[in-house]
Structures are given as structure tokens and as C-alpha cells.
Amino acid sequence: MNERPKLRFNCYLLREGTTSAQEALRPQYRLAGNSAMTEIQPTAGAPEGCTAFFSSKTDGVPPWSRSLADVFPSLNDVKSISHRLILFLPVGDRMFAVCFGYGSSALEWSTIEPNFGLRFASRSYNTAALNEIRSRRIDPSARTQSVQIPNRTGIRDFDVELEGEFVRRMVGELDGEFNFPDLGAVVATDSIAFKTETDLSEVHRVLKQMLHVVTDNAAREDLRFIDALEPLRSKDGLTVELEKLLVQQLFQERATKQSEPQDEDVASLDPFILSFAPPDDLTIENVHAIRVKRGDDVGLLTEMRIEALLEAVSDFSGSFGRSALKDIKVMAIDSDGNPASQSTPLKNWLIFEAGSEEKRYLLTLGKWFALAENYARQLDEDLAGIEDVTRHLNLADWIKSADDDDKYGEGDYNITASDGRSDIVCLDKKTLTSMGSQIEACDLFHRDGYLIHVKKYSNSQTLSHLFSQGFVSAQILTDDIDYRRAFIEKVRDLDPSMEPVAESAPTKVVYAIAVEGKKAIPQDLPTFSKVNLRGFVRKLRRMQVTPTVARIQMR
């Protein structure tokens, strides 16, 4: 008997409580809508409860046909036709929407269970057999990465850190311990896509097992951050309150009274990050300016910074409520003055994080997430194990300039912090050569062997460079003999009595972070900074170097 042909099935899990196919369709595609899809009844061979909706649409004349019709007259008859097919397949007490053609565009997204495909991937992928990862860093850098490797490889070979990333898409093979047929490369996004024979009973069996995997298994260690981001519904009351909080933080005194959060727990959240960042599909080198528009008001940004955004909307009339996140449209403009992106809501261009000791919430690419409590708790427990040497080092306060904060930078602070102290020498800006690169060993070097790296923290910057700098300098001091000799010589020139201490370096690395108010280090850092710090702490410990933190009071 001939095998049935294989198709790629792209399957979305509907949210709990969504049992009606009509509810899962956007209003215009429902039976009473102006673009109603036609319900198709299956034969007795389909799984019980399975139904399908189909529609075709003539989209007009393709531009290439119109342009070439004078040369090839027969092209006058060419029309673009799009097809939509959605199979609604009950699985246990849940329902899947299986989409073909443009079917997914007809779904009501509020009824879709977000991250189902990625949650399945985080539990079942063979992390030694991946093909593609697309993700976005949840910090002010908003770095987007897309890595594809045609020949399956391990996640470590991708040389990417997925913790602190909003993972958008993964492609890979399933681990052999799961009882699935040969599905080939499985694509995970909000949906799950796999290739199998066109036997709906087999598709039903596969989806039933996938649902059990997500329900009954924990995420793999390398992929657990995927599971730590719990998507929030766009119309949920919590999301509404968070957007009010965002408006208050963004527009300050120009925010409307009505946009103040009514939920006391949300109103009391501390902001950690507020940054302006482009969507994933924007190629930065094509951007000459960013246009922001609300009604007849138009402003231009020449820099992708939150300060530039506020300057651009400063002349807009009226105040700003929660609706401004949707009503203000943002578009990238190229050097010829043409659109370099679609015009999309302001919310899609913002990175925001706010939280308390109990909760953390994040916004990126227009989507809100809650950080899973068990993940946040484990992260804080891990960071609590880092030695705090604030009292031991007794570093000077960081006194901001009265008229201009930028006039007093890290270099000025490092000079002040070492001035008059016999136990600290300043190595800031005293770079040494390693493999042709100029690298600082540290900002300050302490008589007890502490390599002190200093960074001022504010809501608009990342600490990634600080954490990386501490690890890289320790690694070079360990591996590069010439660099190590130059370091010892530099310390001896500054204070001969500290030469023996320099000879034993690196033994201790200090991440010294200057903060305002009563912020605690590292507990009150943004989520990604905490994740990043934990990663570098683990790397330092593997090198037999002791990682520590110190808090600098900024006033």
C-alpha cells in the first residue's frame, strides 16, 4: 500500500475555555462576517469533533504582471489568489487550530495560547541537534540575533546565551526519549509545525502527546528561560494597569490623570528599564530618521534613544494617556525620505521592565510577560551566594555634578576613589596590550588582591560591559604571560609594595556598581543584568577566581 503524502502541519493551541471554532476566528471571518469563511464538513474518517473552515480571495493583479503586460499581453489575465484553510481539532479538553495557506491570518489572536510551540521545544528538543534560533535581548541594547546552522549542531556550538532572551523561533529535532514518529525538523514559535502523513488521526495522536509533554515535563536546563517568560493577555486587567504605569514613567507630568494605575501593587512597582528600540524586522543601516506621528502632530528622531523620543513628541498637543501607546505611530525613514519600515504603534518600539521583590514584568516587541516566580526566586538565591565586599572595600560615594551629571564620569570617580588611599591604586585608562588589543586589567586594584571594575548604573543603560570586562581581564591575566608581566610592572610602578599581590592575580574580581537611593546590589538590578551577572559569576568560579560585588552610593 502506498504511503500517504506528507504535509507540514502548523498547529496553534487555543486558550483554555475556547471550545468554539467561531470564537477562534476574527470577527470578519465568522459566519456573520463580511469575509465569512465556509465551514466544510469532514467524512467519517476524521477525528471526532474535527471541522474545517475555508476561503479563497482574489487579491488583484500582481505588480510584475501589470508592468509587463504591454510586452506579454496574456499577463493581463493574471490574478493573485490567496487561500485559507483552518482545521479545528479537539484534543482532550483543548482544541488546536491547524492552519494552511493564509489560515493563521484569520485567527483571533486573543484566543491563541502564546508560546506553546516554544514551551514544547524547551522540553523535547535534542539540544545537540538544533538548526535555528531567533531571539531578542530583553535589555536596552535590544539586540536581535538570528543564527542558522544547516547541519544540526548543539546549542553550545551556536555560541548564544538564551537566558535573558525573548526567543521568537527555534528549529530542531526532538529528543529520542519522546515517543514521536519521524517528524524531521520541528519549527517552534507560538505554534508548533511538523511534517507527517496526511492522516488526521496521526496528527491528533502527535498533538495529544505534545500537550502531555508540555503539561507533565519541566524545561531543559539550557532552554529554561523560554519557560520563565509567562505571556500576559493584551486585554487582561493586569496588562492595562502595567500600560498605565508605562505611560506614567514615559510621559511623566504630561501623562493624564486617568492613566494612573489603580492597582496598588502595580503602582508601587519600581522601573528598571525604559528604552526605545527598533522592531526585529528593521534593518538599522537603512534608517536615516524615525518619524513619530499622532494625528496632525509629527516629530523626528535622529537617535534611537528614549530622550530623543521625548524631545520629538514635546511639541505634540494635549496630554498622553494609555491610548498614546497605540495612537502614536512610529516609522523608520531612509536617506531618500521613503519608509524603511511599517508604521506601527509606539508600544512596539519600547523596552520596559518594572518589578518588586515578588514580581517582575517585561515589555518587548509590544508583548507583555511576567517572569515566572520560581525562576525569579532561583535567580535571586543564586545571586545571594555572591560575596558582598562593600564594607571591606569602603569605596567613596559617587558625588554627581550639580549642574551636569555627564561632567563627572567613571574616570573622575576612579581618581577620587583611589586618592589618598594606600590600599588602592588606580589602573583606569592604563591599558595593556594583549594579542594586539588594548585592555584594562581593572579600574582599581586593592591590596587584598581585588580587581575592581566600576560602573555607574541608571535605568537607561546596561551592565553587560562591566560583567564581561571583569571576566575577560581575569581570563587574559591567566592566559597571556606578556599581559600578566605588563600588569605586574604597572602595579609596581604605582606602588612597589603591591607587586607581590599583583603577582598572585587574578584571585578576586569585584563588580562595583554605583546606584542612587536605596537600591540594593544585585537584588534591584534589571532581570537581564541579574541573569548576565550570574552567567559571568559561574565562568569566574570555573577559573578558580572569586567573584564579588560592591555597592557605591551615588548622591
Residue pairs with C-beta under 8 A, 6 or more apart in sequence:
3 197
4 197
4 198
4 199
5 197
5 198
6 195
6 196
6 197
6 198
7 100
7 195
7 196
7 198
8 193
8 194
8 195
9 98
9 193
9 194
9 195
9 196
9 203
10 98
10 99
10 100
10 104
10 187
10 191
10 192
10 193
11 89
11 96
11 97
11 98
11 99
11 191
11 192
11 193
11 203
11 207
12 96
12 97
12 98
12 99
12 104
12 107
12 112
12 113
12 116
12 190
12 191
13 94
13 95
13 96
13 112
13 113
13 116
13 211
14 24
14 94
14 95
14 96
14 97
14 111
14 112
14 113
15 110
15 111
15 112
15 113
16 94
16 113
18 24
18 95
18 111
19 90
19 95
21 39
21 51
21 53
21 86
21 88
21 95
22 30
22 31
23 108
23 111
24 88
24 95
24 97
24 107
24 108
24 111
24 112
25 33
25 37
25 53
25 86
25 106
25 107
25 108
26 33
26 106
26 107
26 108
27 33
27 108
28 34
28 35
28 36
29 35
29 36
29 37
29 53
29 55
29 84
29 106
30 36
30 37
31 39
35 55
35 57
36 55
37 53
37 54
37 55
37 84
37 86
37 106
38 53
38 54
38 55
39 51
39 52
39 53
40 51
40 52
40 53
40 54
41 51
42 50
42 51
42 52
42 200
45 200
45 201
46 200
47 89
47 90
47 200
47 201
47 204
48 90
49 89
49 90
50 87
50 88
50 89
50 90
50 200
50 204
51 87
51 88
52 85
52 86
52 87
52 88
53 84
53 85
53 86
53 88
53 106
54 83
54 84
54 85
54 86
55 83
55 84
55 106
56 81
56 82
56 83
56 84
57 81
57 82
57 83
57 84
58 79
58 80
58 81
59 79
59 80
59 81
59 82
60 79
60 80
61 78
61 79
61 80
62 78
62 80
65 75
65 76
65 78
68 75
69 75
69 76
82 101
82 102
83 100
83 101
83 102
84 100
84 101
84 102
84 103
84 105
84 106
85 99
85 100
85 101
85 103
86 97
86 98
86 99
86 100
86 103
86 106
86 107
87 97
87 98
87 100
87 200
88 95
88 96
88 97
88 98
89 95
89 96
89 97
89 98
89 200
89 203
89 204
89 207
91 204
91 207
91 208
91 211
92 208
92 211
94 211
96 207
97 103
97 104
97 107
97 112
98 203
99 107
99 191
104 191
110 233
110 234
110 235
112 190
113 190
114 190
114 231
114 367
115 190
115 226
115 229
115 231
116 190
116 191
116 192
116 214
117 187
117 188
117 189
117 190
117 191
117 192
117 193
118 167
118 170
118 188
118 189
118 190
118 226
119 214
119 219
119 226
119 227
120 188
120 192
120 210
120 213
120 214
121 170
121 172
121 186
121 188
121 192
121 223
121 226
122 219
122 220
122 223
122 224
122 226
122 227
123 213
123 214
123 217
123 218
123 219
123 220
123 223
124 174
124 175
124 178
124 210
124 213
124 217
125 170
125 172
125 173
125 174
125 175
125 186
125 188
125 220
125 223
126 172
126 173
126 174
126 175
126 176
127 154
127 155
127 172
127 220
127 222
127 223
128 152
128 153
128 154
128 155
129 152
129 153
129 154
129 172
129 173
130 149
130 152
130 153
130 154
130 155
130 158
130 170
130 171
130 172
130 173
131 148
131 149
131 150
131 152
131 171
131 172
131 185
132 146
132 147
132 148
132 149
132 169
132 170
132 171
132 172
133 145
133 146
133 147
133 155
133 158
133 160
133 162
133 167
133 169
133 170
134 144
134 145
134 146
134 147
134 167
134 168
134 169
134 170
134 280
135 144
135 145
135 160
135 162
135 165
135 166
135 167
135 168
136 142
136 143
136 144
136 145
136 165
136 166
136 168
136 280
136 364
136 365
137 143
137 144
137 145
137 164
137 165
137 166
137 528
138 164
138 165
138 166
138 351
138 353
138 362
138 364
138 527
138 528
139 164
139 273
139 275
139 351
139 462
139 464
139 526
139 528
139 529
140 273
140 275
140 277
140 351
140 460
140 461
140 462
141 277
141 462
141 464
142 275
142 277
142 278
142 351
142 364
144 280
145 160
145 165
147 158
147 160
149 157
149 158
152 172
152 173
155 162
155 222
155 223
156 222
161 535
162 222
162 223
162 225
162 226
163 224
163 225
163 531
163 535
164 225
164 527
164 528
164 531
164 532
165 225
166 229
166 364
166 365
166 367
166 369
167 225
167 226
168 189
168 280
169 187
169 188
169 189
170 187
170 188
171 185
171 186
171 187
171 188
172 185
172 186
172 188
173 184
173 185
173 186
174 180
174 183
174 186
178 209
178 213
179 209
180 206
180 209
181 196
181 202
181 206
183 194
183 195
183 196
183 206
184 194
184 195
185 195
186 192
186 193
186 194
187 193
187 194
192 210
194 206
196 202
196 203
196 206
218 224
218 227
219 226
219 227
224 375
225 375
225 531
227 372
227 375
228 371
228 372
228 375
228 376
229 362
229 369
229 370
229 371
229 372
230 369
230 370
230 371
230 372
231 367
231 368
231 369
232 238
232 239
232 242
232 361
232 368
232 369
232 370
233 239
234 368
237 263
238 263
238 266
239 368
240 322
241 261
241 262
241 263
241 266
242 261
242 266
242 354
242 361
242 363
242 368
243 322
243 325
243 347
244 259
244 260
244 261
244 262
244 266
244 322
245 261
245 266
245 267
245 269
245 271
245 354
246 274
246 325
246 350
246 352
246 354
246 363
247 255
247 256
247 259
247 320
247 321
247 322
247 324
247 325
248 255
248 259
248 260
248 261
249 271
249 274
249 352
249 354
250 274
250 306
250 310
250 320
250 350
251 310
251 319
251 320
251 324
254 319
254 320
255 319
255 320
255 321
256 319
256 320
256 321
258 321
258 322
259 320
259 321
259 322
260 267
261 267
265 356
265 359
268 356
269 354
269 355
269 356
269 359
269 361
270 354
270 355
270 356
270 524
271 352
271 353
271 354
271 459
272 353
272 354
272 355
272 459
272 524
272 525
272 526
272 527
273 351
273 352
273 353
273 459
273 460
273 526
274 306
274 350
274 351
274 352
274 459
274 460
275 306
275 350
275 351
275 352
275 460
276 301
276 304
276 305
276 306
276 308
276 309
276 349
276 350
276 351
277 304
277 349
277 350
277 351
278 284
278 287
278 304
278 332
278 341
278 349
279 341
279 344
279 348
279 349
279 365
280 365
281 341
282 332
282 340
282 341
283 340
286 332
286 334
286 340
287 332
287 333
287 334
287 340
287 341
288 333
288 334
288 335
288 337
288 340
289 300
289 301
289 302
289 332
289 333
290 300
290 301
290 302
290 304
290 312
290 330
290 331
290 332
290 333
291 298
291 299
291 300
291 301
291 330
291 331
291 332
291 333
292 298
292 299
292 300
292 301
292 309
292 312
292 313
292 328
292 329
292 330
292 346
293 299
293 328
293 329
293 330
293 331
293 343
294 313
294 316
294 324
294 327
294 328
294 329
295 327
297 313
297 315
297 316
297 317
299 311
299 312
299 313
299 314
299 315
299 316
300 312
300 333
301 308
301 309
301 311
301 312
302 308
305 460
306 460
313 320
313 328
324 346
325 345
325 346
325 347
325 350
326 345
326 346
326 347
327 345
328 345
328 346
329 343
329 344
329 345
329 346
330 343
330 344
330 345
330 346
330 348
330 349
331 339
331 340
331 341
331 342
331 343
331 344
332 339
332 340
332 341
333 339
333 340
334 340
344 366
345 366
347 363
347 366
348 365
348 366
350 363
351 363
351 364
352 362
352 363
353 360
353 361
353 362
353 363
353 526
353 527
354 360
354 361
355 361
355 371
355 527
357 523
358 373
359 370
359 371
359 373
359 376
360 370
360 371
360 376
360 527
361 368
361 369
361 370
361 371
362 368
362 369
362 370
362 371
362 527
363 369
371 527
376 527
379 527
379 530
379 531
379 534
380 523
380 530
382 534
382 537
383 522
383 523
383 530
383 533
383 534
383 537
386 522
386 533
386 537
386 547
386 548
386 549
387 546
387 547
387 548
387 549
388 521
388 548
388 549
388 550
388 551
389 450
389 510
389 548
389 549
389 550
390 521
390 549
390 550
390 551
392 448
393 446
393 450
393 452
393 510
393 512
393 550
395 417
395 444
395 452
395 512
395 550
395 552
396 413
396 416
396 417
396 552
397 552
397 553
397 554
397 555
398 408
398 413
398 456
398 514
398 552
398 553
398 554
398 555
399 408
399 416
399 555
400 408
400 554
400 555
401 407
401 408
409 456
410 428
410 443
410 454
410 455
410 456
411 428
411 429
413 454
413 456
413 514
413 552
414 426
414 428
414 443
414 444
414 454
415 426
415 428
417 424
417 426
417 444
417 454
418 424
418 425
418 426
418 444
422 447
422 495
423 446
423 447
423 448
424 444
424 445
424 446
424 447
424 452
425 444
425 445
425 491
425 494
425 495
425 498
426 443
426 444
426 494
427 440
427 441
427 442
427 443
427 444
427 445
427 490
427 491
427 494
428 440
428 443
428 444
428 454
429 440
430 440
430 441
430 490
431 438
431 439
431 440
432 438
432 439
432 440
432 441
432 483
432 486
432 487
432 490
433 439
433 482
433 483
433 486
434 476
434 480
434 482
434 483
435 480
439 472
439 473
439 476
439 483
440 469
440 473
441 451
441 473
441 476
441 477
441 487
441 490
441 505
442 451
442 452
442 453
442 470
442 473
443 452
443 453
443 454
443 512
444 452
444 454
444 512
445 451
445 452
445 491
445 498
445 501
445 502
445 505
446 452
446 510
447 498
447 501
448 501
448 508
449 501
449 504
449 505
449 507
449 508
450 508
450 509
450 510
450 548
451 470
451 473
451 474
451 505
451 506
451 508
451 509
451 510
452 510
452 512
452 550
453 466
453 469
453 470
453 473
453 509
453 510
453 511
453 512
454 466
454 512
454 513
454 514
454 552
455 463
455 465
455 466
455 511
455 512
455 513
455 514
456 513
456 514
456 554
457 463
457 513
457 514
457 515
457 519
457 525
458 516
462 528
462 529
463 511
463 513
463 525
463 529
463 532
463 533
464 529
464 532
466 511
466 513
467 511
467 529
467 532
467 533
467 535
467 536
468 536
470 509
470 510
470 511
470 536
470 540
470 547
471 509
471 536
471 539
471 540
473 506
473 509
474 506
474 509
474 540
474 543
474 545
475 543
476 483
477 483
477 484
477 487
477 505
477 506
478 484
478 506
478 543
484 505
487 502
487 505
488 499
488 502
488 503
491 498
491 499
491 501
491 502
492 498
492 499
492 502
506 543
506 545
507 545
507 546
508 545
508 546
508 548
509 540
509 545
509 546
509 547
509 548
510 548
510 549
510 550
511 533
511 547
511 548
511 549
511 550
512 549
512 550
512 551
512 552
513 521
513 522
513 525
513 549
513 550
513 551
513 552
514 552
514 553
514 554
515 521
515 524
515 551
515 552
515 553
515 554
516 554
516 555
520 551
521 549
521 550
521 551
522 529
522 530
522 533
522 549
525 533
536 547
537 547
540 546
540 547
541 547
